């Protein structure tokens, strides 16, 4: 049969435009849709008991064009079976939920849903795998006898791999991808959705790009050690003789090894369905597969896919004529190649014919069989899909998990997912990493959050050290980016990162514990990049809950500051390190080095020996000033210049003390705010969330009704009390008279 070459960009016909429906039901939900959103979680769900009375007539009958299509499909199926008796039957016209035969291409209903994530293949794949409950095939080595519509699958939120694939392919084609449903074979783990031997995708590290080594033409090249060719030949011969026995032993060891899957007796025979996305449209650079059960992309050379029987989309049907002994790694996906893919309906009036028998087959055939190979006109315009419009309400889109939660087990890891607003703290995803395959000893826990007003979106907990790291999006009132801690108590070891571009002091990170504090800066005009403060113990021990920056503050021992090189200053005036030893009354300045200098220039000021300290007084004399300058500088030889420098340093020291106290107060404020945010978690509600807006509106109306009823009751009580009081006063007055 001749095959037409498919173009990457095809003009849409009137029927294509009609079939490409955009669901516009954002806020409105009918009673039928609300009932359909209820998932059936019974493990023994009976598809034969579903109600089909409300389905449209297209589900229960076939139109004239559909009947013609089924006749052509039967003819194609008979020819294929006659010419390929050794191959499995094609999955071509199963019955639907009403027991009516439907061609598989007409079951695909291209639809673009009005949600931003559904415009990309990743969003469509994640929605399908999260929204539906996986059901295994009744017979693992044969395709199902029925294929239900995507609308019915969405209503009952469950299906097999073919149901998953048709729904996902409908969404991908609606989003503009060149997608196809695939009927083929896969491994036991993929068919049964067993991911316990796989690494969690969240734990996969990006591949490292190898660094190109620049060859050194001056490197010494040593001569190779001479080897005997005869000895190499004998070694290769001995390895060939012992290799089969070693492979058998190795296979037995793999089977007996704990944690490894056993060999599958049905390997290569298990039927599976998945999605093929060809490159070209929507900027897809390379052809790839999508497993509908997990929503993960796979290369076409993945060893989990063991073969392909046929593929189809909403326009046509193709049969794979290539050898699949090596799986799908060597398959060509050029659908215009008639030697690789047999197309069912040519898209023009050209005549086509199924491939003839190969010369290796027996030439003894009856003349009647040879006459059946006559050419037939297979040009046919595919009818519109019989499936009703696919609709997914915003409520269903926001809550894709049946029962509100989904658990996935990986190798030494467990991934839990929740619907948005299912948890009061905004938790939507949690990954637990274990040290063993039995998942008994926890190593690390990662949690992801959504819609939190404090902008917290991820939390990492190291179960070995109990270190907690919170990550924030931009928008926190304290400009927090990350916060690492073991406890929210002060001075217990905290590392805080800020969005430094929004701070006036360009502070990037601060670390603080009971003995020290270190601050890191980025992009400051004075080239300061690090400040380190050492504290002494307090004189009186007080409770940490009552600690403030002013009351019983920690004594400052010394302050160190580090500066980058300022190219606008000469080296002898550009300070690299500045140390204020507050307790010992010593100031040490270390300058940057020249290009070929080894020892840095220093200036040290210290308090005069034998004299008592009075209010940070530092007396400058020749005895308490130490200078080392490898270069000649007239300024540092001038006593007047040194005296002015000392005055500036004393003012800087006083200012630095105030900054340190402000930093301590800021850390205390951060811990108080974080403790309050964790104790009273508040979630923001999207303006597009219909359910949440209705819930808030109902809560507001209920509160107003309660307030109005309470106020009316109080007014009635006041009125009754006033009447009683006036009546009492009138009685008392009349009695006195």
Rosetta blueprint (number, residue, H / E / L):
1 X L
2 X L
3 X L
4 X L
5 X L
6 X L
7 X L
8 X L
9 X L
10 X L
11 X L
12 X L
13 X L
14 X H
15 X H
16 X H
17 X H
18 X H
19 X H
20 X L
21 X E
22 X E
23 X E
24 X L
25 X L
26 X L
27 X L
28 X L
29 X L
30 X L
31 X H
32 X H
33 X H
34 X H
35 X H
36 X H
37 X L
38 X L
39 X L
40 X L
41 X L
42 X L
43 X L
44 X L
45 X L
46 X L
47 X H
48 X H
49 X H
50 X L
51 X L
52 X L
53 X L
54 X L
55 X L
56 X L
57 X H
58 X H
59 X H
60 X H
61 X L
62 X L
63 X L
64 X H
65 X H
66 X H
67 X H
68 X H
69 X H
70 X H
71 X H
72 X H
73 X H
74 X H
75 X H
76 X H
77 X H
78 X H
79 X H
80 X H
81 X H
82 X H
83 X H
84 X L
85 X L
86 X L
87 X L
88 X L
89 X L
90 X L
91 X L
92 X L
93 X L
94 X L
95 X E
96 X L
97 X L
98 X L
99 X L
100 X L
101 X E
102 X L
103 X L
104 X H
105 X H
106 X H
107 X H
108 X L
109 X L
110 X L
111 X E
112 X E
113 X E
114 X L
115 X L
116 X H
117 X H
118 X H
119 X H
120 X L
121 X H
122 X H
123 X H
124 X H
125 X H
126 X H
127 X H
128 X H
129 X H
130 X H
131 X H
132 X L
133 X E
134 X E
135 X L
136 X L
137 X L
138 X L
139 X L
140 X L
141 X L
142 X L
143 X L
144 X L
145 X L
146 X E
147 X L
148 X L
149 X L
150 X H
151 X H
152 X H
153 X H
154 X H
155 X H
156 X H
157 X L
158 X E
159 X E
160 X L
161 X H
162 X H
163 X H
164 X H
165 X H
166 X H
167 X H
168 X H
169 X H
170 X H
171 X H
172 X H
173 X H
174 X H
175 X L
176 X L
177 X L
178 X L
179 X E
180 X E
181 X E
182 X E
183 X E
184 X E
185 X E
186 X E
187 X L
188 X H
189 X H
190 X H
191 X H
192 X L
193 X L
194 X L
195 X L
196 X L
197 X L
198 X L
199 X L
200 X L
201 X H
202 X H
203 X H
204 X L
205 X L
206 X L
207 X L
208 X L
209 X L
210 X L
211 X L
212 X L
213 X L
214 X L
215 X L
216 X L
217 X L
218 X L
219 X L
220 X L
221 X L
222 X L
223 X L
224 X L
225 X L
226 X L
227 X L
228 X L
229 X H
230 X H
231 X H
232 X H
233 X H
234 X H
235 X H
236 X H
237 X H
238 X H
239 X H
240 X H
241 X H
242 X H
243 X H
244 X H
245 X H
246 X H
247 X H
248 X H
249 X H
250 X H
251 X H
252 X H
253 X H
254 X H
255 X H
256 X H
257 X L
258 X L
259 X L
260 X L
261 X L
262 X L
263 X L
264 X L
265 X L
266 X L
267 X L
268 X L
269 X L
270 X L
271 X E
272 X E
273 X E
274 X E
275 X E
276 X E
277 X E
278 X L
279 X L
280 X L
281 X H
282 X H
283 X H
284 X L
285 X L
286 X L
287 X L
288 X E
289 X E
290 X E
291 X L
292 X L
293 X L
294 X L
295 X L
296 X L
297 X E
298 X E
299 X E
300 X L
301 X L
302 X L
303 X L
304 X L
305 X E
306 X E
307 X E
308 X E
309 X E
310 X E
311 X E
312 X E
313 X L
314 X L
315 X L
316 X L
317 X E
318 X E
319 X E
320 X E
321 X L
322 X L
323 X L
324 X L
325 X L
326 X L
327 X L
328 X L
329 X L
330 X L
331 X L
332 X L
333 X L
334 X L
335 X L
336 X L
337 X L
338 X L
339 X L
340 X L
341 X E
342 X E
343 X E
344 X L
345 X L
346 X L
347 X L
348 X L
349 X L
350 X L
351 X L
352 X E
353 X L
354 X L
355 X L
356 X L
357 X L
358 X L
359 X L
360 X L
361 X L
362 X L
363 X L
364 X L
365 X L
366 X L
367 X H
368 X H
369 X H
370 X H
371 X H
372 X L
373 X L
374 X L
375 X L
376 X E
377 X L
378 X L
379 X L
380 X L
381 X L
382 X L
383 X L
384 X L
385 X L
386 X L
387 X L
388 X L
389 X L
390 X L
391 X L
392 X L
393 X L
394 X H
395 X H
396 X H
397 X H
398 X H
399 X L
400 X L
401 X L
402 X H
403 X H
404 X H
405 X E
406 X E
407 X E
408 X E
409 X E
410 X E
411 X L
412 X L
413 X E
414 X E
415 X E
416 X E
417 X E
418 X E
419 X L
420 X L
421 X L
422 X L
423 X L
424 X L
425 X L
426 X L
427 X E
428 X E
429 X E
430 X E
431 X E
432 X E
433 X E
434 X E
435 X L
436 X L
437 X L
438 X L
439 X L
440 X L
441 X L
442 X E
443 X E
444 X E
445 X E
446 X E
447 X E
448 X E
449 X E
450 X L
451 X L
452 X E
453 X L
454 X L
455 X L
456 X E
457 X E
458 X E
459 X E
460 X E
461 X E
462 X E
463 X L
464 X L
465 X L
466 X L
467 X E
468 X E
469 X E
470 X E
471 X E
472 X E
473 X L
474 X L
475 X L
476 X L
477 X L
478 X L
479 X L
480 X E
481 X E
482 X E
483 X E
484 X E
485 X E
486 X L
487 X L
488 X L
489 X L
490 X L
491 X L
492 X L
493 X L
494 X E
495 X E
496 X E
497 X E
498 X E
499 X L
500 X H
501 X H
502 X H
503 X L
504 X L
505 X L
506 X L
507 X E
508 X E
509 X E
510 X E
511 X E
512 X E
513 X L
514 X L
515 X L
516 X E
517 X E
518 X E
519 X E
520 X E
521 X E
522 X L
523 X L
524 X L
525 X L
526 X L
527 X L
528 X E
529 X E
530 X E
531 X E
532 X E
533 X E
534 X E
535 X E
536 X L
537 X L
538 X L
539 X L
540 X L
541 X L
542 X L
543 X L
544 X H
545 X H
546 X H
547 X L
548 X L
549 X L
550 X L
551 X L
552 X L
553 X L
554 X L
555 X L
556 X E
557 X E
558 X E
559 X E
560 X E
561 X E
562 X E
563 X E
564 X L
565 X L
566 X L
567 X L
568 X L
569 X L
570 X L
571 X H
572 X H
573 X H
574 X L
575 X E
576 X E
577 X E
578 X E
579 X E
580 X E
581 X E
582 X L
583 X L
584 X L
585 X L
586 X E
587 X E
588 X E
589 X E
590 X E
591 X E
592 X L
593 X L
594 X L
595 X L
596 X L
597 X L
598 X L
599 X L
600 X L
601 X L
602 X E
603 X E
604 X E
605 X E
606 X E
607 X L
608 X L
609 X L
610 X L
611 X L
612 X L
613 X L
614 X L
615 X L
616 X L
617 X L
618 X L
619 X L
620 X L
621 X L
622 X L
623 X L
624 X L
625 X E
626 X E
627 X E
628 X E
629 X L
630 X L
631 X L
632 X L
633 X L
634 X H
635 X H
636 X H
637 X H
638 X L
639 X H
640 X H
641 X H
642 X H
643 X H
644 X H
645 X H
646 X H
647 X H
648 X H
649 X H
650 X H
651 X H
652 X H
653 X H
654 X H
655 X H
656 X H
657 X H
658 X H
659 X H
660 X H
661 X H
662 X H
663 X H
664 X H
665 X H
666 X H
667 X H
668 X H
669 X H
670 X H
671 X H
672 X H
673 X H
674 X H
675 X H
676 X H
677 X H
678 X H
679 X H
680 X L
681 X L
682 X L
683 X E
684 X L
685 X L
686 X L
687 X L
688 X L
689 X L
690 X H
691 X H
692 X H
693 X H
694 X H
695 X H
696 X H
697 X H
698 X H
699 X H
700 X H
701 X H
702 X H
703 X H
704 X H
705 X H
706 X H
707 X H
708 X H
709 X H
710 X H
711 X H
712 X H
713 X H
714 X H
715 X H
716 X H
717 X H
718 X H
719 X H
720 X H
721 X H
722 X H
723 X H
724 X H
725 X H
726 X H
727 X H
728 X H
729 X H
730 X H
731 X H
732 X H
733 X H
734 X H
735 X H
736 X H
737 X L
